[in-house]
């Protein structure tokens, strides 16, 4: 396969996943904004949304304050935000067009249809009553695209690069969601384990469609250390870091078999996966969840760079 084709497939998947992640971030902030009146004024949920999306500098270069209207505008269709949802869909479609013959008909139709439907959503409507419908549309599009890839693509290197792009983006987002909740969101005046803390952890689980499955696994109330365990170390949870890296290792091993050699990306992925497997939640909190997640995000970025050097150039 040409490295250009692999690069387009990889980034096509990353941008589709990124659009979904941004929709989930906005959904969490919107849910937190509906806190009971007893919590009014104590939550900085829209600032948390900007921090989770890692665009503080570019946002505050344009806006003075993280209000609902400003954050939605910036994350959905901000002209100065290269990672807005609208831009993610447009870049994903551009990548899809470049590798049209490497995609199945179903995959192309889903991404092209999403791009066309984006033109029908006005920003004013999204900031108003259409926010819920728009976020559902983006999440449904990503699920359909992911399902089409899983059900219709041949299991060749085309499929492996597409899955790797999605998985690396998903790992980054899960880690950042956890880190921002643990390190940024809870105000200093609120107790850990209090009502606001519980509501925020519950909203985080909803954002990854994991609240029901959390209760299936633990059968008790939402607690910070259990949520961290669920989203980092539980292999049953498809968005957990350990589950994502199990799949990353699988697809990188398939690539090494396809091309007859291994390289830095396989070594980095194996090391990160082994570290996750050997981590216990008690020790993780004792050594610092923020420090662990920061290290993981750095390793995940390093894997993306190594994979690009090894295969995509």
N, C-alpha and C positions, 0 to 999 in steps of 0.2 A: 504494500500500500504506500502511496505517496505520503510524505510527512505532512504536506498541506492538507490532504484529506483527513488524516488522523487528527490534525489540529482543529479543523472545522467541526468534526464530530465531537471532540472533547469539549470545545467551548460552546457548541450548540446545547449540549446537555447541561453544562454549568449555568448558562444564562436562563434556561428554562427553570432549573432548580432555584436559581437566585430570585427569579420573579415570584415563584411560589413562596420562598422564604420571606421576601419583603411583604407579601400579602399577609403572611402569618404574623409578622412583626406588627403591622398596622392593626391587625385583628386583636392582638394582645393589648396594645395600647388603648384601643377603643373599648375593650372590656374593662380594663382598669379604670378608664375614665368614668365608668358607671358605678364606681364605688358608692356604698351607702353614705349618706350625708355626714355621718359621724367622722368619716375620714376626709372630708372635703378640705382641700388645701394642703394635705400632707403628702400627696403622691406626685411624683414627677414623671409620670408614665410616658409623656411625649418626648421628654429629654432622653428617657431610657430607650425609646424607639430609635432615635438618632444614634445613640451610642451603640446599640446592637447592630445597626446597619453600617457602623464604622465610617460615618461621614460627618463627624462633628465639625471638622475644619471647613469643609466645603459648604455645609449648611449655615454655619454662623458667619461665613463670609457674605452671605446673602440676606439672612434674617437675623433680627436682634433677639428673638425669643422663640422657643419651641412651643408654639400653640398648635391646637388640633388642625386648623386650616393650613398653617405653614408647613407642618410636617407631612400632612397628606399630599399637599401640592408638590413638595420636594421629592418624596419617595415614590409618588405615582407618576409624575410627569415633569419634574423640575428640569428646566432647560440647562441649568448648570450642573446637573447631577447625571454623570454618565451611567450610573447604576440604577436609575429609576426603573420602575416596572415597565413603563412604555418603552424605554430604551432597551431594556433586556429582551423584550419580545421582538423589537425591530432587529437587534443584532442577532438574535437566535434565528430569525427568518432569513437574514442575510447569509449566515453560516449554512442554513439548510439549503438555500438555493445553490450555494457553491458546491454542495455534495448531493444534489438532488438525486443522482443515479445511485448513490450509496444508501439512500433511505427507502423505506417501503412507502407505498402510496398512502397508507393510513397515517404514517408519521408526518409526511409532508402536508397532507390535508389538515391535520390538527393544528400544526404551527402556522400555516398560512391562514386558516380560518380565524385563529386567535388574533393574528395581526389585523385582519380585516375588521373584526368585531371591535378591536380597540379603538378604531376610528369613530365608532358610534357612541362611545362614552365621552361625555363632556366633563371637564374637570370640576365645574360648578356642581354638576349633578352628583359626582363622586363624593365631593365634600359635603353634600347634603344627604338626601334620602337614598341615594344609589350606592353608598359605600358598601353595605353588606352584600348587595348583588354583585358588585364589581369584584370584591375579594373572593366570593364564591366562584365567580367565573374564572379567575386566575388559578385558584387551587384546583378546580375541576379540569382546566386545560392541562395543567402539569400532570395530574393523575392519569388523564387520557393519553398523553404523550408517553409517559412512563409505561403504561400498560400496553400501548401499541408497540413500543420498542421491545418489551419483554415477550410479547406474543407473536410478533411478525418478523423480527430480524433473524437472519442466519447467525449461528454462534461462531462468528469469525472475528478477526481483529477489528472489523468495523464495530461490532457489538461491544467488544471489550473496551475500546476507547470511549464509546458513548457512555457506558456504565461507570467508568472511572471518573469521567467529568462530573457526573451526577453525584457520585459518592464523596469525592473530595469536597465538593461544594456543600453537601449535606453535613459532613463532619465539621466543617468550619462553622456553619450556622448553629448547629446544636451546641457546640462549645461556647460560642459567643452568647447565645441565649442564656445559658446557665451562668456564665461569668457576669453578665450585666445584671441579672437578677440577684446574684449573691453579693456582688461588689458595689453596685451602683443604686439599684432601685429603692431599697428599703430606707426611708428617711431615718436620721439619727434619733429622732424623737419617738420612733416606734420600736416596740420590743420584738426581738426575734421570737417567732412562734405565736405572735399576736394575731389579731383579726386581719390586719392589712397584709402581714406576711403570709398568712394562710391563703388569702384571696389571690395574691400575686403568684404563689407557687401553683395554685389551681389553674390560673389563667395560662401559665407557662405550659402546663400539661395539656390544656385544651389546644394551645397553639400548635402542638406537634401531634394532635389527635391521639393523645395518650392517656387521658384521664380515666376512661373506662378500663383500659388494659392495666393501668397502674393499680386499680383496686382489685383486679383479678389476681395480680401477682402478690400484693402485700395484704389485702383484706383489712386495712386499717386506715386511719385518717392521714391526710397529706402532711408529711413532715419533710423539712429541707434535706436531711441526710438520705431519706428514702428516695426522694425525687432525683437527687444527684446519683445515687446508686442505680436508679432505673434508667437514667439517660446517659450514664457513662459505662456501667459494668454489666448490665443485664443483656445477655446475648439474645434473649427472646424478643427484645424491643428492636424493631428494624431501624430506628433512628438513633439508637445508642452508639456511642463511639466505638465500643468493642465490636458490635455487630457490623458497623460500617467498615471497620478495618479488617474484619474477617473476610468480607466480600472484596475489599481492595486487594488483599493478598491473593485471593483466588484469581482475580482477573489479571493481576500482574504476573502470576505464575503461568497463566494461559498464554500471555503475550511472550513470556520467555521461552515457552515450548514452541510457539509459532515461529519465532525468529531465531531460535537455537542458542540464545545467550541471555544471561542476566546482567544487571547493572546496578547503579546507585539507587534507583527507585525501588527495586525489589528489596535491597538491604534496609533502606529507611523504613519501608512499610513493615517489614518483619520486626524491626526493632521497636517501632511504635506499638504494634500489635502485642508483642511480648510484654512490653511495659504495662499495657492495659490489662492483660491477663494476670499479671503479677501484682496488681494494685488492689488493695482492700479499702473499703469506704472509710473505716475508722482511721486508718493511717493517712488517708488522703486529706481528711478534715484536720488532722493534727498537724500535718506539714503545710496545709494551706490550699484550699480549693482554688483560689484565684491564681496562685503560683502554678498549680498543676495545669489549669486550663490555659494559662498564658504559654506555658511550655508546650502543651499539645498543639495550640494554634500555630506556634512557630514551627513545630515539626511537620504539621500538615502543609503549611506553606512551602517548607523545604522539599517535601515530597512532590508538590506540584511543580516546583522549579526543576527538580531532578528528572521528573517524567518528561517535561518539555525539552530539556537538554538531550535526553536519551532517545526520544521518539518523535518529537514534534517540530524539529528544526531541520 
